[in-house]
Amino acid sequence: MLVLAIDTSTPAVTAGVVSLSAPSPNTESPDAVETLAVRVTVNPRAHAEVLTPHVLECLAEAGITPAELNAVVVGVGPGPYTGLRVGMATGAAFGDALGVPVYGVCSLDAIAAAVPTTQSLLVVTDARRREIYWARYAGGVRVEGPAVNSAGDVDPSPSTLIAGSASHVDFFDLPVDPAETPSPAGLVTVAAREILAGSVPAPLEPLYLRRPDAKTLAERGK
């Protein structure tokens, strides 16, 4: 199956085309996830400008047409309001135009999926306002979070490894895995079971975890 993967939950604007196949019958081998093309631009103000060109470049590099896509996977955060809105709207638009399902996945889960470990893993990304988005994983399964807190309020002790934003992992005295942002392969890995089963995806729901910075005039009055 050919899957378009999109994430705009971090300053990295990410798009990719991934090939997904189920394991052979009567085997315990994992699903095969192969990245055919990927584009990443690190610019928190460029989501709207570069995302669609990234998608089209990935399709061209992979040598496929949009009509050959079988599904779309979108990171739904946690992340800033504006960035998430761009990625989710773009993913939903491609899914609607092509008549293919669109699966939303937690972006922190996608980072964790790219870390080959059975250790207790802490994943952190930038939430601005001197805070972080974070979640904790054991054996590849999320056991805590996602949540938003100041770094000082997050207890690192249950974890033995950390991944995520390069400017925030250093707040914790833990060994660092190089996975910093959600990758196309990580996004698809999180949704692989649903995609291969042909499951009807749940509605896309952004994980803002807090209200947006922008306020209406009525809200400011209050």
N, C-alpha and C positions, 0 to 999 in steps of 0.2 A: 504494500500500500504506500502511496505517496502522500506525505503530510506537510502542510505549510505550518511553520512554527513562528510565533511572534511574541516578543516581550518588550514592554516599555516601562517596566516597574522601577527601573534604576536609571542613572544617567546614560547607560548603554542602550542604544536603539538597535534591537536585534531582530533579524529575520533569517530564516533558513528553510531549506527543503530537505526532508528526511525520509529515507526509505525504511518502512517498518514491516517486518514479517514475523509470523508466528513460528515457534519451534516445531520441529518435525514430530509427528505423532509418536507416542510411546517413548518420548525422551524427556529429560528434565532440563534440557538446555534452555537458557533464557531467550526472550524475544530478541530478534536481531534488529538493532537500530543503527542505521548508517547515515551519516550526514553527507548529502550530495552537494550542498552549496550553503554558504553562510556569509552574511554581511553584518558587521557591527560598527556603529559609529558612537563614540563616547562624547555626548554633548547633550546636557539636560534641557537645552532650549531648541533642539533640532528634531524632536520626535515627529512633528507633523510634516516637516520638509523632506526628511530622508527615508521614512519608513516605507512608503509605497515604492519609490525607486529601488530600495533594497530588495523588496519582494520580487519586483520584475527582473532585477539583475540575477537573483537566485534562480528563478524559473529558467532564465536564459542559460545560465551556467549549467544547470542540471539537465538541460536539453529537453524540457517538457513544456507543455502548454498548460494554462490554468485549468482547462477542462479535464486534464489527467489527474488532478488532485482528488484524493479520496476523503480528506478531512483537514480541518484547521485546528491548531492548538494555540491558545492564547494565555499568557501569564496574566493573572488577575490581581497580582499584588501579594502582599501589601506594597503600596507605593503612593507617590504623590498624585493628587487628583488629576491634574492636567495630563501627565504622562500616561497614566492608566487609561484615561478616556480615549486618547489617540489610538493606542494599541488595540483596545477592545472594540472600538468602533470600526477600525480597519479590518480586524479579523471577522467581525460579524458581517461586514459588507462583502468580503470575499465569499464567506460561507453562503450568504443569501444569494449572491449572483450566480454561484456555481451549483447551488442546491446540495451542498455537502454539510455534514454536522460540524459544529464548532464547540470544542471542549475547552473549558476554562480550568486552569490548574494554579495552585498556589505557587508563586514564583520562588519562594524559599524552598519549597519541595523540589523544584527543578534544579536548584543549586545543589541540594543534598544528593539528588539522583546522580550527579556527576562525580561524586566523591566515593571511590571504591573502598569502603571501610565498614566494618561491623562495630566500630567503636561508638561511644556516645558522642554525637556531633552537634555542635552549636553553629547555626548559620545566622549571620547578621548582615543587614544592609542599612544604608543611610536613610533615616527618617527626618532629617533636618531638625531644627530647633534643639540641637545638641542631644538628640535621641536616636535610637536605633529600632528597626524592625528586627525581630528575632524569632527563632523557633529551634526546638531541640529534637534530635532524632536518636533512636536506638535501633540498631540493626536495619537501618534504612527506613524506619517507620517514624512518622512524626508523633512525639509523645507529649509535647508541650508547645504552646503557641499556635498560630502566630500572635504576636503581641507587640506593643510599642512602649518603650521605656527609655529612661536614661541608662547609659551603659553601666553606671554604678549601681543601678537597681537590679541588674541581671546577674544571678549567681552562676559563675562558670564552673563551680566545683563538680557538678554531676558529669560534666563533659570532659573528654580527653583530647578533643580535636576541634578546630574551628575553621570555618570557611566563610567567604563573603567579601564585603567591601574592604579593599586594601587599606583604607584610611580608618577603619573601625575595628578590624580584627586585633590591632595592636593594643586596644584597650584591655585585652584579656591575656593572661599569662598561660597561653595554650599553644601547642604546635599548630601551624597553619597549613591548610591544604590550599593549593593555588586557585581553586574554583572561586571566581569573584562575582560573576553575574550569571543569570539563567542562560544556558546554551540551548540551541534548537534540539539537540539530542536529549538533553535533560528534560525539557518540556514534554517531548513526545514520550519519553520513558515513563513519566508520571501518568500519562493518559493512555498508555499502550493497551492495557487490559480492556478498557472501555472501547477503544477504537477497534480492536480486533474482534470484540464481541458484537460490534454493531450496536452498542447501547445508545439509547436516546440521551443526548447530553442535557444536563440541567441548564436552566437559564444562566447566562453570564452575569455574575454578581461581583462587583469590584470589592476588594479587601482594602478599604481606606483606613480602617481602624481608628480614625478620628475625623472630625469635621474638616472640610477644606479651609484653607487660609482666607479665601475670598468670601466676603459676606454681602448679603443684600442690604439695601438701605434700611429696610425694616429691622433686620438683625442688628445692624450697627446702632440703631436707635435704642434697642433694648440694652 
